[in-house]
Amino acid sequence: MSSYLDTLFSLEGRIAVVTGGSRGIGKGIAEGLLGAGATCLITGVNKTRLETTVTDFKAQGLAADGFACEMSAKEQIADLVDYVQKTYGRIDVLVNNAGSTVGHHSLEYPDETWEKTLQVNLTAPFQLAKHFGGMMKNQQQGVIINITSLAAEQGFSGNPAYLASKGGLRQLTKALACDLAEHGIRVNSIGPGYFHTDMNNQSWNDPERRELRAQNSMLGRWGEPNEMAGMAIFLASDAASFVTGQEFYVDGGWLAKGM
């Protein structure tokens, strides 16, 4: 017989979509949701990597599915929504994880890079929340989790589009939570600290920068992608049934650290 905690955190029978879930933090979150019993549709840009990830999950007996989607292309987002409607007929959990980061000084930042970064990191999450939120409204229940960043709280040099988009996503979480609460839809955000992922390889591969970032956290190390899973499972499950409009940072104590 299942224990109370097993039931409280169970995602059995739920349909989840995780964008950018073929690697890094998204993959860690997808694996966690799958392990908690959800059927998980994973999106990614690299079709080969996406297929490999889905195949690996299926080999473990997990209910994974894949859909190649570029978040800067509105028509592909529409195709994703259509696929979910036709294949599953519902959605219970949306994790807006897909992100883009390109560094340039603010005075030299290319307009096209600015526009694409905001499209991927901010506009696409809004579009998905709008479309999938409509499906959740019909169900009178659902969960949206936006993946932000330390950059939603703190300033960093040389990447204005990333900071602006993540700060915007943090506030979008609150706006959506206000608008969707009447339909039983909860919206929260998770801000990761420095994690050992492909996106952070440049810093990881530089011993000095790797150590500096490690020491900026109270725990004195980088996070691993699977360490994002617990917070995502909590927010997606009935354990968080009275939690909405909130920001949670999984950062090893980075933001709270003083002198």
C-alpha positions in Angstrom: 0.0 0.0 0.0 1.3 3.4 -0.9 2.3 5.7 1.9 0.8 9.1 2.5 4.0 10.8 1.2 4.0 8.6 -1.9 0.5 9.8 -2.7 1.2 13.4 -1.8 4.1 13.7 -4.2 2.8 11.3 -6.9 2.3 12.5 -10.5 0.7 9.3 -11.7 -1.8 9.9 -14.5 -0.6 13.4 -15.2 0.6 14.8 -18.5 3.7 17.1 -18.4 5.5 19.1 -21.0 9.1 20.1 -20.4 10.7 22.5 -22.9 14.4 22.2 -23.5 14.3 18.9 -21.7 16.8 16.9 -23.7 19.8 18.1 -21.7 21.0 19.9 -18.6 18.5 21.2 -16.1 15.5 20.4 -18.3 16.6 16.8 -18.6 17.0 16.6 -14.8 13.5 18.0 -14.3 12.0 15.7 -16.9 13.6 12.7 -15.3 12.2 13.7 -11.9 8.7 14.1 -13.2 8.9 10.8 -15.0 10.1 9.1 -11.9 7.2 10.5 -10.0 4.8 8.8 -12.4 4.0 11.5 -15.0 3.9 11.0 -18.8 6.4 13.6 -20.0 6.6 15.2 -23.5 10.1 16.6 -23.8 10.9 19.3 -26.4 14.3 20.2 -27.8 16.0 21.8 -30.8 18.6 19.1 -31.6 16.6 16.2 -32.9 19.3 13.6 -32.5 19.9 14.5 -28.9 16.2 14.6 -28.2 15.7 11.2 -29.7 18.6 9.8 -27.7 17.2 11.3 -24.4 13.7 9.9 -25.0 15.0 6.5 -26.0 17.1 6.3 -22.8 14.1 7.3 -20.7 11.9 4.7 -22.4 14.6 2.0 -21.8 14.2 2.7 -18.1 10.5 2.1 -18.4 9.6 5.7 -18.1 6.7 7.3 -20.1 8.7 9.7 -22.2 7.8 11.3 -25.5 9.6 13.9 -27.7 8.7 16.8 -29.9 11.3 18.8 -31.8 10.5 22.5 -31.4 12.4 25.8 -31.8 11.1 28.2 -29.2 11.9 31.3 -31.4 9.5 30.0 -34.1 5.9 30.8 -33.3 4.6 28.3 -35.9 6.5 25.5 -34.2 5.1 26.4 -30.8 1.6 26.2 -32.4 2.5 22.8 -33.8 3.6 21.7 -30.3 0.3 22.8 -28.8 -1.6 21.0 -31.6 0.4 17.8 -31.0 -0.4 17.8 -27.2 -4.1 18.4 -27.9 -4.4 15.6 -30.5 -2.1 13.1 -28.7 -3.1 13.6 -25.0 -6.2 15.8 -25.0 -5.0 17.5 -21.8 -2.0 18.9 -20.0 -1.4 19.0 -16.3 2.1 20.4 -15.9 4.0 22.9 -18.1 7.6 23.5 -17.3 9.0 26.5 -19.3 12.7 25.6 -19.2 14.1 26.2 -22.7 16.4 29.1 -22.6 19.0 31.0 -24.6 22.0 33.1 -23.5 24.5 35.0 -25.7 26.9 37.4 -24.1 27.8 40.9 -25.4 28.4 44.2 -23.7 25.3 46.3 -23.5 26.6 49.0 -25.8 27.5 46.4 -28.5 24.5 44.0 -28.1 23.1 42.9 -31.5 19.5 43.7 -32.0 18.7 40.3 -33.6 20.3 38.5 -30.6 18.3 40.6 -28.2 15.1 39.8 -30.0 15.8 36.1 -30.2 16.8 35.8 -26.6 13.6 37.5 -25.4 11.5 35.4 -27.8 13.0 32.1 -26.4 13.2 33.1 -22.7 10.1 35.3 -22.3 7.7 35.4 -25.2 7.6 31.6 -25.8 6.8 30.9 -22.1 4.0 33.4 -22.3 2.7 31.9 -25.5 2.8 28.4 -24.1 1.2 29.5 -20.9 -1.6 31.2 -22.8 -2.3 28.2 -25.1 -1.8 25.4 -22.5 -3.5 27.6 -19.9 -6.6 27.5 -22.0 -6.6 23.7 -21.8 -6.0 23.8 -18.1 -8.9 26.2 -17.7 -11.2 23.7 -19.3 -9.9 21.1 -16.8 -10.1 23.7 -13.9 -6.6 22.6 -12.7 -3.0 22.7 -13.8 0.5 23.7 -12.9 2.9 26.0 -14.7 6.6 26.2 -13.6 8.9 28.8 -15.1 12.6 28.3 -14.9 14.3 31.7 -14.2 17.8 32.3 -12.9 19.9 34.1 -10.3 20.0 36.7 -13.1 16.3 37.4 -12.3 17.5 38.9 -9.0 21.1 40.0 -9.4 23.0 42.0 -12.0 25.8 40.4 -14.1 27.9 42.1 -16.7 27.9 41.4 -20.4 24.5 39.8 -20.9 21.6 42.3 -20.8 19.1 40.2 -22.9 19.4 37.2 -20.6 19.0 39.3 -17.4 16.1 41.3 -18.9 14.3 38.1 -20.1 14.8 36.2 -16.8 13.7 39.2 -14.7 10.7 39.5 -17.0 9.9 35.8 -16.6 10.0 36.2 -12.8 7.3 38.9 -13.0 5.3 37.0 -15.7 5.0 34.2 -13.1 3.3 36.5 -10.7 1.0 38.0 -13.5 0.0 34.5 -14.6 -0.6 33.3 -11.1 -3.0 36.3 -10.5 -4.9 35.7 -13.8 -5.1 31.9 -13.7 -5.8 31.2 -10.0 -9.6 31.4 -10.5 -9.3 28.4 -12.8 -7.4 26.3 -10.3 -4.1 26.8 -12.1 -1.0 27.4 -10.0 2.1 29.2 -11.4 5.5 29.4 -9.7 9.1 29.8 -10.7 12.3 28.1 -9.9 15.6 30.0 -10.2 18.7 27.8 -10.5 22.1 28.8 -9.3 25.2 27.6 -11.1 24.7 24.1 -12.4 27.1 21.8 -14.2 25.4 21.9 -17.7 26.4 22.5 -21.3 25.2 26.1 -21.0 27.8 26.8 -18.3 30.7 24.9 -19.9 32.8 28.0 -20.5 32.8 28.8 -16.8 33.1 25.1 -15.7 36.2 24.6 -18.0 38.0 27.6 -16.5 39.4 26.4 -13.1 39.5 29.9 -11.7 35.9 30.8 -12.7 34.7 27.4 -11.6 36.1 27.8 -8.1 34.9 31.4 -7.8 31.3 30.4 -8.7 31.5 27.4 -6.3 32.6 29.7 -3.4 29.8 32.1 -4.1 27.4 29.5 -2.8 27.1 28.5 0.8 27.6 24.8 -0.1 30.8 25.6 -1.9 30.0 23.7 -5.1 28.0 23.7 -8.3 24.7 22.0 -8.6 24.0 18.9 -10.7 20.9 18.8 -13.0 19.1 16.1 -11.0 19.1 18.5 -7.9 16.4 20.5 -9.6 14.0 17.6 -9.7 12.8 17.7 -6.1 11.6 21.3 -6.3 9.9 20.6 -9.6 8.1 17.5 -8.3 7.0 19.4 -5.2 5.5 22.3 -7.2 3.9 19.9 -9.7 2.3 17.7 -7.1 -0.5 18.0 -4.6 2.1 18.7 -1.9 2.1 22.3 -3.2 -1.7 22.6 -3.6 -1.8 26.0 -1.8 1.4 27.4 -3.4 1.2 29.9 -6.2 2.9 33.1 -7.4 6.1 32.2 -5.6 9.8 32.1 -6.5 12.1 29.3 -5.3 15.8 29.4 -5.7 17.8 26.2 -5.9 21.2 27.9 -5.7 23.2 26.3 -2.8 22.6 29.5 -0.8 24.0 31.9 -3.4 21.4 34.7 -2.9 21.3 34.4 0.8 25.1 34.5 1.3 26.5 37.6 2.9 30.1 38.3 3.9 
